[in-house]
Amino acid sequence: MGTLETPSHLKLPEKNIEVVQAPPEQFFSAEQWPKCESIKEVRDQSTCGSCWAFGAVEAMSDRICIASNQTLQTRISAEDLLTCCGVGCGNGCNGGYPSGAWNYFKRTGLVTGWLHNTSNWCLPYTFAPCDHHTTGKYEPCGASKPTPSCKKACVSGYSGHYETDKWVAESVYSVPSTVEKIQTEIMTHGPVEAAFTVYQDFLTYKSGVYHHTSGSALGGHAIKIVGWGVESGTPYWLIANSWNEDWGDKGFFKIRRGSNECGIEGQIVAGIPQIKKQVAEQ
C-alpha cells in the first residue's frame, strides 16, 4: 500500500476537460489502440511499496504509444522513477505520490526500463516477481525491501545511453473527478493513473465488480485505469494492477464506477508525453 496522501504543494493543476459527447457504455484501451502492446501488460512491483511509480510509468508507456499513432513501443522505467526522484516523489519503497511521479516526468524525464532481469531497455526493475495475496507460479512476497540506489547508467547489453534515453512530458495534470470527464480523458489520450483505499476484502479479489463490503483499511494503492463497462447491471472501471498476472483476473480487476468507490475517482493524474522522432532502441 505505497500511495501516500499528496502534500498540497505537490498537487497538479486540474485539467479543463470538455465532454463533447456522451461516452459509450464500454471502452477498452487495448481494443481502441490494439498495436500498443504495453496496454495489455501487467507488471509486478514485488516486495516494494512502489505502486505510485508503477501506475505512472505504465500509463506513460501507453500514452507514448498512443500519441505516436501506435508506432512507438517503449516501456518507461519504474526503477528510474522509484530510485532517482527523491523527496519530490515521497519515500521510494515506503510509499510515494502519483502527482510527484508525473511532475518528475515533466521536470527531469525518465529513461526506458522493463521487468527484472531484462536488458532490452535501459533500466530494468531490481526486484523479481513474487505472488501477492495468492498462490501462483512465483514465491510468496516477503517483507518490503529497502529502496535501491539511483543508478544513472543503462544496464549492460542495452545499446542506448542514460542521458539520451529519457522521455519527458509536455504537460501533467490532475483529472476532474466527474465520471464523464475521466472517460473523455481516457478515450482521448489513453490510460490514467488513479489511487484508491485498499481494504482487506480487496486482497482476495478474483472476478466480478469489486466494492468494499468488509475489513479494515490497509492504505492507499495506485493503479492504471484502462477502460470501463457494465457487468450484470453494475458499471465498472477496468484496471491494471501491479501484482503480476497471478493476482485477480490475470492481473486486472473491475471496481464499481460512478460512486467514487474507495476514492477511485477522486485522485486521478496523467500527462501528455513529448514524442521523439527516434528512440534510442530503434
MISEDO-425069 format. One line per field, with one value per atom (N, C-alpha, C): residue number from 1; residue in three letters; x, y, z. Coordinates in steps of 0.1 Angstrom, whole numbers, plus 2048, in hexadecimal, padded with zeros to 3 digits. Layout:
n [NUM,...]
res [ALA,...]
c1 [X,...]
c2 [Y,...]
c3 [Z,...]
***
This chain:
n [1,1,1,2,2,2,3,3,3,4,4,4,5,5,5,6,6,6,7,7,7,8,8,8,9,9,9,10,10,10,11,11,11,12,12,12,13,13,13,14,14,14,15,15,15,16,16,16,17,17,17,18,18,18,19,19,19,20,20,20,21,21,21,22,22,22,23,23,23,24,24,24,25,25,25,26,26,26,27,27,27,28,28,28,29,29,29,30,30,30,31,31,31,32,32,32,33,33,33,34,34,34,35,35,35,36,36,36,37,37,37,38,38,38,39,39,39,40,40,40,41,41,41,42,42,42,43,43,43,44,44,44,45,45,45,46,46,46,47,47,47,48,48,48,49,49,49,50,50,50,51,51,51,52,52,52,53,53,53,54,54,54,55,55,55,56,56,56,57,57,57,58,58,58,59,59,59,60,60,60,61,61,61,62,62,62,63,63,63,64,64,64,65,65,65,66,66,66,67,67,67,68,68,68,69,69,69,70,70,70,71,71,71,72,72,72,73,73,73,74,74,74,75,75,75,76,76,76,77,77,77,78,78,78,79,79,79,80,80,80,81,81,81,82,82,82,83,83,83,84,84,84,85,85,85,86,86,86,87,87,87,88,88,88,89,89,89,90,90,90,91,91,91,92,92,92,93,93,93,94,94,94,95,95,95,96,96,96,97,97,97,98,98,98,99,99,99,100,100,100,101,101,101,102,102,102,103,103,103,104,104,104,105,105,105,106,106,106,107,107,107,108,108,108,109,109,109,110,110,110,111,111,111,112,112,112,113,113,113,114,114,114,115,115,115,116,116,116,117,117,117,118,118,118,119,119,119,120,120,120,121,121,121,122,122,122,123,123,123,124,124,124,125,125,125,126,126,126,127,127,127,128,128,128,129,129,129,130,130,130,131,131,131,132,132,132,133,133,133,134,134,134,135,135,135,136,136,136,137,137,137,138,138,138,139,139,139,140,140,140,141,141,141,142,142,142,143,143,143,144,144,144,145,145,145,146,146,146,147,147,147,148,148,148,149,149,149,150,150,150,151,151,151,152,152,152,153,153,153,154,154,154,155,155,155,156,156,156,157,157,157,158,158,158,159,159,159,160,160,160,161,161,161,162,162,162,163,163,163,164,164,164,165,165,165,166,166,166,167,167,167,168,168,168,169,169,169,170,170,170,171,171,171,172,172,172,173,173,173,174,174,174,175,175,175,176,176,176,177,177,177,178,178,178,179,179,179,180,180,180,181,181,181,182,182,182,183,183,183,184,184,184,185,185,185,186,186,186,187,187,187,188,188,188,189,189,189,190,190,190,191,191,191,192,192,192,193,193,193,194,194,194,195,195,195,196,196,196,197,197,197,198,198,198,199,199,199,200,200,200,201,201,201,202,202,202,203,203,203,204,204,204,205,205,205,206,206,206,207,207,207,208,208,208,209,209,209,210,210,210,211,211,211,212,212,212,213,213,213,214,214,214,215,215,215,216,216,216,217,217,217,218,218,218,219,219,219,220,220,220,221,221,221,222,222,222,223,223,223,224,224,224,225,225,225,226,226,226,227,227,227,228,228,228,229,229,229,230,230,230,231,231,231,232,232,232,233,233,233,234,234,234,235,235,235,236,236,236,237,237,237,238,238,238,239,239,239,240,240,240,241,241,241,242,242,242,243,243,243,244,244,244,245,245,245,246,246,246,247,247,247,248,248,248,249,249,249,250,250,250,251,251,251,252,252,252,253,253,253,254,254,254,255,255,255,256,256,256,257,257,257,258,258,258,259,259,259,260,260,260,261,261,261,262,262,262,263,263,263,264,264,264,265,265,265,266,266,266,267,267,267,268,268,268,269,269,269,270,270,270,271,271,271,272,272,272,273,273,273,274,274,274,275,275,275,276,276,276,277,277,277,278,278,278,279,279,279,280,280,280,281,281,281,282,282,282]
res [MET,MET,MET,GLY,GLY,GLY,THR,THR,THR,LEU,LEU,LEU,GLU,GLU,GLU,THR,THR,THR,PRO,PRO,PRO,SER,SER,SER,HIS,HIS,HIS,LEU,LEU,LEU,LYS,LYS,LYS,LEU,LEU,LEU,PRO,PRO,PRO,GLU,GLU,GLU,LYS,LYS,LYS,ASN,ASN,ASN,ILE,ILE,ILE,GLU,GLU,GLU,VAL,VAL,VAL,VAL,VAL,VAL,GLN,GLN,GLN,ALA,ALA,ALA,PRO,PRO,PRO,PRO,PRO,PRO,GLU,GLU,GLU,GLN,GLN,GLN,PHE,PHE,PHE,PHE,PHE,PHE,SER,SER,SER,ALA,ALA,ALA,GLU,GLU,GLU,GLN,GLN,GLN,TRP,TRP,TRP,PRO,PRO,PRO,LYS,LYS,LYS,CYS,CYS,CYS,GLU,GLU,GLU,SER,SER,SER,ILE,ILE,ILE,LYS,LYS,LYS,GLU,GLU,GLU,VAL,VAL,VAL,ARG,ARG,ARG,ASP,ASP,ASP,GLN,GLN,GLN,SER,SER,SER,THR,THR,THR,CYS,CYS,CYS,GLY,GLY,GLY,SER,SER,SER,CYS,CYS,CYS,TRP,TRP,TRP,ALA,ALA,ALA,PHE,PHE,PHE,GLY,GLY,GLY,ALA,ALA,ALA,VAL,VAL,VAL,GLU,GLU,GLU,ALA,ALA,ALA,MET,MET,MET,SER,SER,SER,ASP,ASP,ASP,ARG,ARG,ARG,ILE,ILE,ILE,CYS,CYS,CYS,ILE,ILE,ILE,ALA,ALA,ALA,SER,SER,SER,ASN,ASN,ASN,GLN,GLN,GLN,THR,THR,THR,LEU,LEU,LEU,GLN,GLN,GLN,THR,THR,THR,ARG,ARG,ARG,ILE,ILE,ILE,SER,SER,SER,ALA,ALA,ALA,GLU,GLU,GLU,ASP,ASP,ASP,LEU,LEU,LEU,LEU,LEU,LEU,THR,THR,THR,CYS,CYS,CYS,CYS,CYS,CYS,GLY,GLY,GLY,VAL,VAL,VAL,GLY,GLY,GLY,CYS,CYS,CYS,GLY,GLY,GLY,ASN,ASN,ASN,GLY,GLY,GLY,CYS,CYS,CYS,ASN,ASN,ASN,GLY,GLY,GLY,GLY,GLY,GLY,TYR,TYR,TYR,PRO,PRO,PRO,SER,SER,SER,GLY,GLY,GLY,ALA,ALA,ALA,TRP,TRP,TRP,ASN,ASN,ASN,TYR,TYR,TYR,PHE,PHE,PHE,LYS,LYS,LYS,ARG,ARG,ARG,THR,THR,THR,GLY,GLY,GLY,LEU,LEU,LEU,VAL,VAL,VAL,THR,THR,THR,GLY,GLY,GLY,TRP,TRP,TRP,LEU,LEU,LEU,HIS,HIS,HIS,ASN,ASN,ASN,THR,THR,THR,SER,SER,SER,ASN,ASN,ASN,TRP,TRP,TRP,CYS,CYS,CYS,LEU,LEU,LEU,PRO,PRO,PRO,TYR,TYR,TYR,THR,THR,THR,PHE,PHE,PHE,ALA,ALA,ALA,PRO,PRO,PRO,CYS,CYS,CYS,ASP,ASP,ASP,HIS,HIS,HIS,HIS,HIS,HIS,THR,THR,THR,THR,THR,THR,GLY,GLY,GLY,LYS,LYS,LYS,TYR,TYR,TYR,GLU,GLU,GLU,PRO,PRO,PRO,CYS,CYS,CYS,GLY,GLY,GLY,ALA,ALA,ALA,SER,SER,SER,LYS,LYS,LYS,PRO,PRO,PRO,THR,THR,THR,PRO,PRO,PRO,SER,SER,SER,CYS,CYS,CYS,LYS,LYS,LYS,LYS,LYS,LYS,ALA,ALA,ALA,CYS,CYS,CYS,VAL,VAL,VAL,SER,SER,SER,GLY,GLY,GLY,TYR,TYR,TYR,SER,SER,SER,GLY,GLY,GLY,HIS,HIS,HIS,TYR,TYR,TYR,GLU,GLU,GLU,THR,THR,THR,ASP,ASP,ASP,LYS,LYS,LYS,TRP,TRP,TRP,VAL,VAL,VAL,ALA,ALA,ALA,GLU,GLU,GLU,SER,SER,SER,VAL,VAL,VAL,TYR,TYR,TYR,SER,SER,SER,VAL,VAL,VAL,PRO,PRO,PRO,SER,SER,SER,THR,THR,THR,VAL,VAL,VAL,GLU,GLU,GLU,LYS,LYS,LYS,ILE,ILE,ILE,GLN,GLN,GLN,THR,THR,THR,GLU,GLU,GLU,ILE,ILE,ILE,MET,MET,MET,THR,THR,THR,HIS,HIS,HIS,GLY,GLY,GLY,PRO,PRO,PRO,VAL,VAL,VAL,GLU,GLU,GLU,ALA,ALA,ALA,ALA,ALA,ALA,PHE,PHE,PHE,THR,THR,THR,VAL,VAL,VAL,TYR,TYR,TYR,GLN,GLN,GLN,ASP,ASP,ASP,PHE,PHE,PHE,LEU,LEU,LEU,THR,THR,THR,TYR,TYR,TYR,LYS,LYS,LYS,SER,SER,SER,GLY,GLY,GLY,VAL,VAL,VAL,TYR,TYR,TYR,HIS,HIS,HIS,HIS,HIS,HIS,THR,THR,THR,SER,SER,SER,GLY,GLY,GLY,SER,SER,SER,ALA,ALA,ALA,LEU,LEU,LEU,GLY,GLY,GLY,GLY,GLY,GLY,HIS,HIS,HIS,ALA,ALA,ALA,ILE,ILE,ILE,LYS,LYS,LYS,ILE,ILE,ILE,VAL,VAL,VAL,GLY,GLY,GLY,TRP,TRP,TRP,GLY,GLY,GLY,VAL,VAL,VAL,GLU,GLU,GLU,SER,SER,SER,GLY,GLY,GLY,THR,THR,THR,PRO,PRO,PRO,TYR,TYR,TYR,TRP,TRP,TRP,LEU,LEU,LEU,ILE,ILE,ILE,ALA,ALA,ALA,ASN,ASN,ASN,SER,SER,SER,TRP,TRP,TRP,ASN,ASN,ASN,GLU,GLU,GLU,ASP,ASP,ASP,TRP,TRP,TRP,GLY,GLY,GLY,ASP,ASP,ASP,LYS,LYS,LYS,GLY,GLY,GLY,PHE,PHE,PHE,PHE,PHE,PHE,LYS,LYS,LYS,ILE,ILE,ILE,ARG,ARG,ARG,ARG,ARG,ARG,GLY,GLY,GLY,SER,SER,SER,ASN,ASN,ASN,GLU,GLU,GLU,CYS,CYS,CYS,GLY,GLY,GLY,ILE,ILE,ILE,GLU,GLU,GLU,GLY,GLY,GLY,GLN,GLN,GLN,ILE,ILE,ILE,VAL,VAL,VAL,ALA,ALA,ALA,GLY,GLY,GLY,ILE,ILE,ILE,PRO,PRO,PRO,GLN,GLN,GLN,ILE,ILE,ILE,LYS,LYS,LYS,LYS,LYS,LYS,GLN,GLN,GLN,VAL,VAL,VAL,ALA,ALA,ALA,GLU,GLU,GLU,GLN,GLN,GLN]
c1 [809,800,809,80E,819,815,808,804,801,809,807,7FE,7F9,7F1,7F9,7F5,7FE,7FE,80A,80A,805,7FF,7F8,802,80F,818,81C,819,81C,810,804,7F8,7F9,7F4,7F5,7E8,7EA,7DE,7D4,7C7,7BC,7BA,7BA,7B8,7A9,7A7,79A,796,78D,789,77B,779,76B,766,75A,753,74B,750,749,73D,73F,734,734,729,727,730,739,741,739,73F,738,736,72E,72B,738,740,74C,757,763,76F,77B,783,78F,79B,7A5,7B0,7B8,7B8,7BF,7B8,7AB,7A4,7A5,7A5,7A6,7B3,7BE,7CC,7D2,7CE,7D3,7E2,7E8,7F7,7FF,7F9,801,802,80D,80F,80E,813,815,807,7FC,7EF,7EA,7EE,7EA,7F2,7FD,807,804,808,807,815,81A,827,826,831,831,83B,835,83D,845,842,849,849,853,854,858,850,854,847,845,839,83A,83C,83E,833,827,81B,819,81D,81C,824,830,838,833,82E,82A,81E,814,808,80C,816,81A,821,82C,834,82C,822,81A,811,80B,803,80B,817,820,824,827,82B,820,814,808,806,807,805,80F,81B,825,821,81D,819,80D,803,7F7,7F9,802,805,80D,814,81B,814,806,7FE,801,804,807,814,81D,82A,835,835,840,83D,844,842,84D,84B,855,850,859,855,85C,855,85C,860,86B,871,86C,866,861,86E,878,885,88A,88B,890,888,87B,872,873,872,873,87F,88B,898,89D,89A,8A0,898,88B,882,885,887,88A,87D,880,875,869,86B,85F,855,85A,851,84D,853,84F,85B,858,862,866,866,86A,862,868,861,857,859,850,844,842,836,839,831,833,826,828,81D,81C,810,80F,811,80C,80E,81D,825,833,83A,835,83A,838,82D,82A,832,833,83B,849,84F,85D,85E,854,854,855,84E,84F,85C,860,86B,879,87A,887,887,87C,87B,87F,87B,87D,883,88C,891,888,88B,883,888,87F,882,877,87A,870,872,86E,86D,87B,87B,887,88F,89C,8A5,8A3,89E,89D,8A7,8AC,8B6,8B2,8A5,8A1,89D,89E,89B,8A6,8A7,8B2,8B3,8A9,8AA,89F,8A1,897,895,88A,886,88F,893,89C,896,889,883,87C,87E,878,869,860,852,850,845,841,832,82C,81E,818,80F,808,7FA,7F9,7EC,7E5,7EE,7E8,7F3,7EF,7F9,7FA,806,807,815,81B,828,834,832,83E,83E,849,84A,841,83D,835,83D,837,83D,841,84C,850,84F,856,855,85B,857,85B,86A,871,87F,883,88F,893,894,893,893,8A1,8A3,8B0,8B6,8C3,8CA,8C7,8C8,8C6,8D2,8D0,8DB,8D9,8E1,8DF,8E7,8E5,8EC,8E3,8E2,8DA,8E1,8D8,8DD,8E6,8EF,8F8,8F0,8F3,8EB,8E2,8DF,8D6,8DF,8DA,8E3,8E2,8D7,8D5,8DD,8DC,8E3,8DA,8DC,8D3,8CF,8D9,8D6,8CD,8CE,8C7,8BA,8B8,8AD,8A0,8A1,896,88A,87E,872,86D,866,860,852,84B,83D,83C,833,830,828,81F,816,812,80F,80A,7FF,7F5,7E9,7E1,7D8,7CE,7C2,7BA,7AE,7A2,798,78C,785,77F,779,76C,767,75B,75D,754,756,757,74F,74F,75C,762,76F,77A,77A,784,783,777,776,77B,778,77C,78B,792,7A0,7A6,7A1,7A6,7A3,798,795,79D,7A1,7A9,7B8,7BD,7CC,7D1,7C8,7CC,7CB,7CF,7CE,7D4,7CE,7D2,7D6,7DE,7E1,7D7,7D2,7C9,7CD,7C8,7CB,7BE,7BE,7B2,7B6,7AD,7B0,7AD,7B7,7B6,7B1,7A6,7A1,7A5,7A4,7A8,7A0,794,78C,791,799,79E,7A9,7B1,7BD,7B9,7AE,7AA,7A1,7A1,798,79C,792,794,78D,781,779,76D,765,759,75D,753,755,757,763,766,75F,75A,757,759,75D,761,755,757,74C,751,75D,762,771,776,784,788,793,798,7A1,7A3,7AB,7BA,7C1,7CF,7D8,7D3,7DB,7D8,7DF,7DD,7E4,7DF,7E5,7E2,7ED,7EB,7EB,7E4,7E2,7DF,7DC,7DA,7CC,7C3,7B6,7B7,7B3,7B4,7A7,79C,78F,783,777,76B,761,757,74C,741,738,72D,72C,72B,72A,71E,714,708,702,701,6FB,703,70F,718,723,724,72E,73C,746,753,75E,76A,776,77E,785,78F,79D,7A4,7B0,7BB,7C7,7D3,7DA,7DC,7E3,7F2,7FA,809,80D,805,808,809,80E,810,803,804,7F8,7F2,7F9,7F4,7E8,7E8,7DE,7D2,7C6,7B9,7B6,7B1,7AD,7B8,7C2,7CE,7D5,7D5,7DC,7D3,7C7,7BD,7B2,7AB,79F,795,788,77E,779,776,772,766,75C,750,752,74C,74E,742,745,73A,737,73C,739,746,751,75E,761,75F,762,771,772,77F,788,781,789,78F,78B,791,790,785,783,788,78E,792,7A1,7A9,7B7,7BE,7BA,7BF,7C8,7D4,7DE,7E3,7E8,7EC,7F5,7F8,800,802,807,809,818,81D,82B,830,83C,843,846,844,847,854,85E,86B,869,871,871,877,880,887,88B,889,88D,89A,8A1,8AE,8AF,8A4,8A5,8A1,89D,899,8A4]
c2 [7F4,800,80C,80F,819,827,82B,838,841,84C,855,860,867,873,87E,884,88E,89B,8A0,8AE,8B8,8C3,8CD,8D3,8D4,8DB,8D2,8C5,8BC,8B8,8BD,8BA,8C1,8B9,8BE,8C7,8D0,8D8,8D0,8D3,8CB,8CF,8C5,8C8,8CC,8D5,8D9,8CF,8C6,8BC,8BE,8C0,8C2,8B5,8B1,8A5,8A9,8A5,8A9,8A0,893,889,87F,879,86F,863,85F,853,847,83D,830,828,81E,816,80E,80A,804,809,808,80D,806,7FF,7F9,7FE,803,809,7FF,7F2,7E8,7E6,7E8,7E6,7F3,7FE,80B,80D,809,80A,7FC,7F3,7E5,7E3,7ED,7EB,7EF,7F5,7FA,7EE,7E7,7DB,7DD,7E9,7EB,7EC,7EF,7F0,7E3,7D8,7CB,7C5,7CB,7C4,7C8,7BE,7C0,7BF,7C9,7C9,7C4,7C4,7BF,7C8,7CF,7D7,7D0,7C3,7BA,7BE,7BC,7BF,7CD,7D7,7E5,7ED,7F7,7FF,80A,805,80E,80F,80C,80C,81A,825,833,835,82E,82F,826,81A,811,816,81B,820,82B,833,83E,839,831,82D,824,81D,815,81E,828,831,83A,83E,845,83D,830,827,827,825,824,831,83C,849,84D,848,84A,843,837,82F,835,839,83F,84C,855,862,861,855,853,84C,84C,844,835,830,822,81D,826,822,820,826,825,81B,810,806,808,80F,811,80E,80C,80A,813,81C,825,81E,821,81A,81E,814,816,817,810,811,81F,826,833,83D,83C,844,842,835,831,835,834,835,843,84B,858,864,862,86E,875,86E,874,879,884,889,88E,893,897,88D,880,875,86D,870,869,862,855,84D,840,840,834,828,81D,810,812,81D,81F,828,82A,831,83E,843,850,856,860,868,867,862,862,86F,87A,887,88B,887,889,881,875,86D,875,87A,881,88E,895,8A1,89E,893,88F,88C,886,882,88F,89A,8A6,8AE,8AE,8B6,8B0,8A3,89D,892,88C,881,874,869,85B,853,84A,841,835,82D,821,816,80C,801,7F8,7EB,7E1,7D8,7CC,7C3,7BF,7B8,7B3,7AA,7AC,7A4,7A5,7B0,7B2,7BD,7BC,7C5,7CC,7CB,7D1,7E0,7E4,7F2,7F7,804,80A,805,806,804,7FB,7EE,7E4,7E5,7DF,7DF,7D6,7DA,7D2,7C6,7C6,7BB,7B1,7A4,79A,799,794,792,789,78B,782,782,778,777,77F,788,791,78C,788,784,778,770,765,75A,74F,744,742,744,742,73D,742,73C,742,74D,753,750,754,753,75D,75B,765,771,77D,78A,78A,78F,790,79E,7A2,7B0,7BA,7C6,7D0,7D2,7D4,7D6,7E4,7E8,7F6,7FB,808,80D,80C,807,806,814,814,821,826,833,838,836,82F,82C,833,83D,844,83E,832,82B,81F,81C,811,804,7FA,7EC,7E7,7DF,7D9,7D1,7D2,7CC,7D5,7E1,7EA,7F4,7F7,7FF,80E,812,821,826,833,839,841,841,846,855,85D,86B,86E,865,867,85F,856,84C,852,85E,863,868,866,86B,875,880,88A,88D,894,898,8A6,8A9,8B7,8BE,8B6,8BB,8B0,8B3,8AA,8B1,8A9,8AF,8A4,8A9,8A0,8A1,896,895,897,89F,8A1,894,894,888,884,88B,888,87C,872,866,869,871,874,87B,883,88A,880,877,86C,864,860,858,85F,86C,874,874,876,877,869,85E,851,84E,852,850,858,864,86D,86A,868,867,85A,851,844,842,837,834,83E,83F,849,841,848,843,848,83F,842,83C,841,83B,838,82E,82B,825,824,81E,80F,807,7F8,7F4,7EB,7E5,7D6,7CF,7C1,7B8,7BB,7B3,7B4,7BE,7C0,7B6,7B2,7AA,79D,797,78A,78B,796,798,78E,788,77F,783,787,78B,793,798,7A0,7AF,7B6,7C5,7C7,7CB,7CD,7D9,7D8,7E3,7DF,7E8,7E5,7E1,7D5,7D0,7CD,7C9,7C5,7C7,7C8,7C9,7D7,7D9,7E7,7EC,7F9,800,7FC,7F9,7F5,801,80A,815,818,821,826,81E,81C,814,81B,81C,822,817,81A,810,818,811,817,813,81D,81A,81A,80E,80C,80C,80D,80D,80C,809,807,7FF,7FB,7F3,7F2,7E8,7E5,7D6,7D1,7C2,7C0,7B8,7B5,7C1,7CB,7D8,7E1,7DD,7E6,7EC,7F9,800,7FE,7FD,7FA,801,804,807,7FA,7F9,7EE,7F3,7EB,7F0,7E6,7EA,7E2,7E4,7D9,7DA,7D7,7D9,7D6,7CB,7C0,7B5,7A8,7AA,7A0,798,790,789,77E,77A,770,775,782,788,78C,78B,790,789,791,78B,78E,785,786,793,798,7A4,7B1,7AF,7BB,7B9,7C4,7C3,7CE,7CC,7D5,7DB,7E8,7EF,7F7,7F8,7FF,80E,812,81F,828,835,83F,843,83C,83F,842,845,847,83C,830,824,824,824,824,830,83B,847,846,83C,839,845,84D,858,865,866,873,876,86C,86E,869,870,86B,876,871,879,873,87C,878,883,881,88B,888,891,88F,88E,883,882,889,88E,892,886,887,87B,87E,875,877,872,877,872,864,862,855,852,845,841,839,838,832,824,81C,80E,80A,814,811,814]
c3 [800,800,800,7F4,7F4,7EF,7F0,7EB,7F8,7F9,804,800,80A,808,802,7F7,7F0,7F8,7FB,801,7F7,7FC,7F4,7EA,7ED,7E4,7D8,7D9,7CE,7C5,7C9,7C1,7B3,7A9,79C,798,78F,78B,785,787,781,773,76A,75C,759,750,74B,740,743,739,735,728,723,71E,723,71E,712,706,6FA,6F7,6F9,6F7,702,705,70F,70C,716,714,712,70A,708,715,714,720,724,71A,71D,714,71A,713,718,710,714,70C,713,70C,703,707,700,6F2,6F2,6E5,6DD,6E3,6DC,6D5,6DD,6D8,6D8,6CF,6D0,6CD,6C7,6C4,6D0,6DA,6E6,6F0,6EF,6F7,706,70A,719,720,718,71F,724,71D,721,72C,72F,738,747,750,75E,764,76B,772,780,787,795,79D,7A7,7AF,7BA,7BB,7C4,7D3,7DA,7E8,7EB,7E6,7E7,7E5,7EE,7ED,7E2,7D6,7CA,7C1,7C5,7BC,7B6,7BE,7B9,7AC,7AC,7A0,795,798,78E,786,78E,787,77D,781,779,76C,76E,762,758,75E,755,74C,752,74A,741,745,73C,730,732,727,71D,722,719,711,718,712,708,709,6FF,6F2,6F4,6E8,6E1,6E9,6E4,6DD,6E3,6DD,6D1,6CF,6C2,6B8,6B9,6B0,6B0,6BC,6BE,6B7,6B5,6AE,6B8,6C3,6CD,6D8,6D9,6E4,6EE,6F8,702,710,719,727,730,738,741,74E,753,75E,76C,772,780,789,786,78E,78E,782,782,78A,789,791,7A0,7A3,7B1,7B8,7B2,7B9,7B7,7AD,7AA,7AD,7AF,7B1,7BE,7C9,7D6,7DD,7E5,7EE,7E6,7DA,7D2,7CF,7D0,7CE,7DA,7E6,7F2,7F8,7FB,802,7FB,7EE,7E7,7EA,7EF,7F2,7FE,805,810,80D,800,7FB,7F5,7EC,7E5,7DF,7D7,7D2,7C3,7BE,7B0,7A9,7AF,7A9,7A8,7B2,7B2,7A7,7A4,799,78B,789,77D,77C,787,788,784,789,785,776,771,763,75A,75E,757,75A,766,76B,767,769,767,75C,75A,750,756,74E,753,747,74A,740,73F,735,733,73D,73F,748,749,74B,74B,757,756,761,767,772,778,76F,76E,766,757,752,744,740,733,72E,721,71D,711,713,71F,722,72C,72E,736,744,74C,75A,75F,760,765,774,778,786,78E,79A,7A3,7A8,7AC,7B3,7AA,7AD,7A6,7A9,7A0,7A3,7AF,7B6,7C1,7C2,7C8,7C9,7D4,7D0,7DA,7DE,7EA,7F0,7E8,7E1,7DA,7D8,7D3,7D1,7C1,7BC,7AD,7AA,79F,79B,7A1,7A9,7B0,7BE,7C5,7D3,7DA,7E6,7ED,7EF,7EF,7F2,801,804,812,817,821,826,81C,81D,814,815,809,809,808,80B,80A,7FC,7FA,7EC,7E7,7DB,7D5,7D2,7D0,7CE,7BF,7BD,7AF,7A7,79C,792,785,782,776,76A,768,75D,759,74C,746,749,74A,74D,741,745,73B,731,724,71A,712,718,712,70A,6FD,6F4,6F7,6FE,700,70C,70E,719,722,72F,739,735,732,730,724,71A,70D,70C,716,716,71C,721,729,721,726,721,72B,726,72F,72B,734,731,72D,724,721,72B,731,73C,745,751,75B,763,768,76E,776,77E,784,77C,77D,775,77E,77A,782,786,792,797,791,787,780,776,777,76F,761,75B,74D,749,751,74E,74F,758,759,74D,749,73D,730,72F,724,723,72E,72F,72A,72F,72B,71C,717,709,700,705,6FC,6FD,709,70A,710,715,719,728,72E,73C,745,751,75B,768,770,77E,788,790,79B,7A8,7B3,7C0,7C7,7D0,7D8,7E5,7EE,7FB,7FA,7FE,7FE,80C,80B,817,817,822,822,818,815,80C,7FE,7FB,7ED,7EA,7F4,7F1,7EB,7EE,7E8,7DC,7D6,7C9,7BF,7B8,7AD,7A0,7A2,796,79A,790,794,796,79A,79D,7AC,7B0,7BE,7C3,7D0,7D8,7E7,7EF,7FC,805,80B,814,822,823,830,832,83E,841,843,849,84C,841,841,837,83A,82F,830,82B,823,81E,80F,80A,7FC,7F2,7E6,7DB,7CE,7C6,7B9,7AE,7A3,799,78B,781,774,76F,76C,766,757,752,743,73C,743,73C,746,740,748,741,749,743,74D,74A,753,754,760,763,76C,767,76E,774,76C,770,778,77C,784,77C,77B,774,77B,773,779,771,778,772,770,765,763,766,76E,774,773,770,770,77E,785,792,78F,799,797,7A1,7A1,7AA,7A1,795,78A,787,77D,777,780,78A,793,79C,79E,7A7,79F,7A6,7A0,793,78A,77D,773,773,76B,76D,779,77D,77C,777,776,780,783,78B,786,78A,788,795,795,7A2,79E,7A7,7A4,7A0,796,790,793,795,797,7A5,7AF,7BD,7C5,7BE,7C4,7CE,7C9,7D1,7D6,7E3,7EA,7E6,7E1,7DC,7CF,7C7,7BA,7B0,7B1,7A7,7AB,7B7,7BD,7BC,7B7,7B8,7AB,7A0,792,78C,788,782,774,76C,75F,758,74C,745,736,72F,720,71E,718,715,709,709,6FD,6F5,6E8,6DF,6D8,6DA,6D3,6C4,6BB,6AE,6AD,6B6,6B6,6C4,6C8,6D6,6D5,6E0,6E0,6DB,6DF,6DC,6CE,6C6,6B8,6AE]
***
